[in-house]
């Protein structure tokens, strides 16, 4: 004997099935979103870890033989007590310079660090932080101009305004037509550079 379900029961059953499907779809979408979020967070974490690792491996601050440098610097002095005083003074200055430079070393690019090691740090006479100073100063200056670090220059006195370079002549060498876009773009860029540099 077959008993047919009333239409209302069929509708309720279909409604439940539809609700179950909607809930399942919503749960599935939520789970998928959660998995994607976790994957994104794991990716970001891995990226940060790799950046920290590469920074740690990257460009270590030079550990120079300043003792060798200072000893060589005063080696020709005849009076031993004066020699020792000057050597100690040299080492003190080197330690102070190192402390001043190290916080800004991260701005020095790997290519510049490699050039420093290859061309300078192979000889005792260059084992001074004065050698490193020019590389750090250059990197810090560029970072200031690029806006990567905050630098607050004092207003320059009126007497020491930036000298006018021959920007027009420099731009003319690139394009002999003074009305061309290339010449105008060059002149605009030079004017902007001059305004940036004049603050420093």
Secondary structure, DSSP 4 states (H G I P E B T S, - for coil): ---PPPHHHHHHHHHHHHHHHHHHHHHHHHHHHHHHHHHHHHHHHHHHHHHHHHHHHS-PPP---HHHHHHHHHTT-S-HHHHHHHHHHHHHHHHHHHHHHHTTGGGS-HHHHHHHHHHTTTSGGG-SHHHHHHHHHHHHHHHHHHTSS---PPPPPGGGPPPPP-HHHHHHHH-S-TTSHHHHHHHHHHHHHHHHHHT-
